[in-house]
Amino acid sequence: MAAPAPQVALRHIFERDGDLYAPTALATGPWDRRLQSGVVLNALIAHEIERTPSPVPMATGRLLLDILKPTLMAPVAARVTVLREGRRLQLLDVELVQDGAVTARASALRVRIGDSPATAAPRHALPPPGLPSLNGERSPMRHIVETRLESGGLEVVGPGVVWARIAGEVVRGIPVSPFVQLAMAADFGSGTSSYVDWREWSFANVDISLHLTRMPEGEWIRIAAETDGAGNGIAIVHARLADERGEIGHAHQTLFLDRRRKP
């Protein structure tokens, strides 16, 4: 009897099926295995933004994403509408639709690229291999995401800093670009700057916002995050984003805190 073929780890998050994106196991969310994670929704929306042509070379200066309802582990459609078209600014509306309902909506503001004075952007040295990973052994994306945790993390309450590199594909055959990687990594802030004990509380984010001075470059993204809350079931994550060339912007997340049910 022939030996069974070795299993190959998944490298892509979605399969393209006509006008639909079918999630692979990598899309599974951390709080409910029936739902897609916010990380992959960010990836798909950023992918759709990059697929949309602009009249002149532009950079995405702002990306605002609202998660309107859970997105099931089932095919999803993406709709992009150009709300404003110009040679200086382009405003996009991106919707993810499942069973006729919009589950996530994003607004992307793209700005033409031109010469202007620049401020000094602090540079941070990429830490060496061997640091702890932010990814747990149960993370579906552990095979495509490499992280180097400088401080903080799920086991330490307080601010944290992590570097992340994502080596997979958004859709089969389409590698994760620096911008898509940034959109995904920006979602890591809540796990980097733990606010509560993850064994007792879930802290799913209901939105994410990015404000950028330029598009990211290279393989690595740095997330320096801190989380604040007022004891009312809501918390806010503030994160500074950088690549190896220097800091490039900020990310914010609103967290919905809920006490986890005992098994």
C-alpha positions in Angstrom: 0.0 0.0 0.0 1.4 3.4 -1.0 2.2 5.8 1.8 -0.3 8.7 2.2 0.7 11.9 0.5 2.1 14.5 3.0 -0.3 17.3 3.9 0.7 20.7 2.5 0.0 23.7 4.7 -2.4 26.1 3.2 -0.8 29.4 2.0 -3.8 31.3 0.6 -6.7 32.8 2.6 -9.4 32.8 -0.1 -10.3 30.9 -3.2 -11.8 32.9 -6.0 -15.1 31.4 -7.2 -16.5 33.6 -10.0 -17.6 36.8 -8.2 -17.3 35.2 -4.8 -14.4 34.7 -2.4 -14.5 31.4 -0.6 -12.6 31.3 2.7 -10.1 28.6 3.4 -9.3 27.4 6.9 -6.8 30.2 7.3 -9.8 32.7 7.6 -11.2 31.1 10.8 -11.7 33.6 13.6 -10.2 33.3 17.0 -13.4 33.7 19.1 -15.8 31.6 17.1 -14.7 29.0 14.6 -17.9 29.5 12.5 -16.8 33.1 11.7 -14.1 34.7 9.6 -11.6 36.8 11.5 -11.2 40.6 11.2 -7.7 40.1 10.0 -8.8 38.4 6.8 -11.6 40.8 6.2 -9.0 43.6 6.4 -6.9 41.6 3.8 -9.8 41.2 1.4 -10.8 44.9 1.6 -7.2 46.0 1.1 -6.9 43.6 -1.9 -10.1 45.1 -3.5 -8.7 48.6 -3.0 -5.5 47.7 -4.7 -7.4 46.1 -7.6 -9.3 49.4 -8.2 -7.5 51.6 -10.7 -6.8 55.3 -10.0 -6.5 58.1 -12.5 -3.0 59.0 -11.4 -0.5 57.3 -9.0 -2.1 57.5 -5.5 -1.4 56.3 -2.0 -4.1 55.3 0.5 -4.0 58.0 3.2 -7.0 56.7 5.2 -8.9 53.4 5.6 -11.9 53.1 7.8 -13.5 49.7 8.3 -16.7 48.9 10.2 -17.7 45.4 11.0 -21.5 45.5 10.8 -22.2 41.8 11.6 -20.4 38.5 11.8 -19.1 37.1 8.5 -19.7 33.4 8.4 -17.1 30.9 7.1 -18.9 30.9 3.7 -18.3 32.7 0.4 -18.5 36.4 0.4 -18.8 39.0 -2.4 -16.9 42.3 -2.6 -18.4 45.4 -4.1 -16.4 48.6 -4.8 -18.0 51.9 -5.6 -16.0 55.0 -6.6 -17.7 57.8 -4.7 -15.4 60.5 -5.9 -13.0 60.4 -8.8 -10.4 63.0 -9.3 -6.7 63.6 -10.1 -6.0 64.7 -6.5 -8.4 62.5 -4.5 -10.3 59.3 -4.9 -12.8 58.1 -2.4 -13.8 54.4 -2.5 -16.7 52.6 -0.7 -16.0 48.8 -0.2 -18.7 46.4 0.9 -18.4 42.7 1.8 -21.8 41.0 1.2 -23.0 37.6 2.3 -26.5 36.2 1.7 -27.6 39.7 0.6 -26.5 41.4 3.8 -23.5 43.8 4.1 -21.3 42.3 6.8 -18.4 44.9 6.6 -18.0 48.3 5.0 -14.9 50.3 4.4 -14.1 53.8 3.2 -10.7 54.4 1.5 -9.3 57.8 0.7 -6.6 57.8 -1.8 -4.4 60.9 -2.4 -2.2 61.7 -5.4 1.5 61.2 -4.9 3.7 64.3 -5.4 6.9 65.9 -4.0 6.8 67.7 -0.7 8.9 68.3 2.4 9.2 65.3 4.7 9.4 65.1 8.5 12.0 62.9 10.2 10.4 59.4 10.7 11.9 57.4 13.6 13.5 54.2 12.5 13.4 51.0 14.5 15.8 48.1 14.2 14.3 44.8 13.2 14.8 42.5 16.2 16.7 39.3 15.6 15.1 35.9 15.3 14.4 33.9 18.5 12.0 36.3 20.2 8.6 34.9 21.3 5.8 34.6 18.7 2.5 36.4 19.0 0.9 33.5 17.2 -0.5 30.7 19.4 -0.3 27.1 18.3 -4.1 27.2 17.6 -3.8 30.1 15.2 -5.0 29.0 11.7 -2.5 31.5 10.1 0.6 30.4 12.1 2.1 28.9 9.0 2.0 32.1 7.0 2.6 34.7 9.7 5.9 35.2 11.4 6.0 37.5 14.4 8.8 38.7 16.7 7.4 40.0 20.0 9.6 42.6 21.6 7.2 43.2 24.6 3.7 42.7 25.7 1.5 40.0 24.1 -1.5 38.0 25.3 0.1 36.9 28.5 1.2 40.4 29.6 -1.2 43.1 30.5 0.0 46.5 29.2 1.5 48.0 26.0 3.4 45.9 23.6 5.5 45.9 20.4 5.6 43.3 17.7 7.0 42.9 14.3 5.1 40.9 11.7 5.7 39.4 8.3 3.0 37.6 6.3 4.2 35.3 3.6 1.0 33.8 2.2 -1.5 34.7 -0.5 -4.8 36.7 -0.2 -6.3 34.7 -3.1 -4.6 31.7 -4.6 -1.8 33.0 -6.9 -1.9 36.6 -5.5 0.8 37.1 -2.9 0.1 39.4 0.1 1.3 42.9 -0.9 2.9 45.3 1.6 -0.4 47.3 1.8 -2.5 44.2 2.4 0.1 43.0 5.0 -0.2 46.4 6.7 -4.0 46.1 6.8 -3.8 42.7 8.4 -1.0 43.5 10.8 -2.8 46.6 12.1 -5.4 44.2 13.6 -2.7 42.7 15.8 -2.7 45.7 18.1 -5.3 44.2 20.4 -3.3 41.0 21.0 0.0 42.9 21.4 -1.3 45.3 24.0 -3.4 43.0 26.1 -6.0 44.8 28.2 -7.7 41.8 29.9 -7.0 38.1 30.5 -8.0 36.4 27.3 -9.0 33.3 29.2 -11.8 35.3 30.9 -12.6 37.9 28.3 -13.1 38.1 24.6 -12.1 41.4 23.0 -13.2 41.4 19.4 -12.7 44.6 17.5 -15.8 46.1 15.8 -13.8 48.6 13.6 -10.3 49.5 12.5 -9.0 52.8 11.2 -5.7 53.5 9.4 -4.1 56.9 8.8 -0.9 56.7 6.7 1.7 59.1 5.5 2.9 56.7 2.8 2.5 53.1 1.6 4.6 50.5 3.4 7.7 49.0 1.9 9.6 45.7 2.5 8.7 42.5 4.3 8.1 43.6 7.9 5.6 45.8 9.8 6.1 47.0 13.3 3.1 47.6 15.6 3.6 49.5 18.9 0.3 49.4 20.6 -1.4 50.3 23.9 -5.0 49.8 25.0 -7.3 52.0 27.2 -10.7 51.2 28.7 -13.1 52.9 31.1 -14.6 49.8 32.7 -17.8 49.9 30.6 -17.2 47.0 28.2 -15.4 49.2 25.6 -11.7 49.7 25.0 -9.6 51.5 22.4 -6.4 50.3 20.9 -3.9 52.9 19.7 -1.0 51.7 17.5 2.0 53.3 15.8 2.9 51.6 12.5 6.3 51.4 10.9 8.3 49.4 8.4 12.1 49.1 8.4 12.4 52.5 6.7 10.6 54.3 9.5 7.2 55.2 10.9 4.3 55.4 8.5 1.1 56.1 10.4 -1.4 55.1 13.1 -4.1 52.5 13.6 -7.0 52.4 16.0 -9.5 49.7 17.0 -12.6 49.8 19.1 -12.9 46.6 21.2 -16.1 45.0 22.4 -15.3 43.3 25.7 -17.4 40.3 26.8 -16.8 37.9 29.6 -16.2 34.4 28.3 -18.5 31.6 29.3 -17.0 28.8 31.3 -17.0 25.5 29.5 
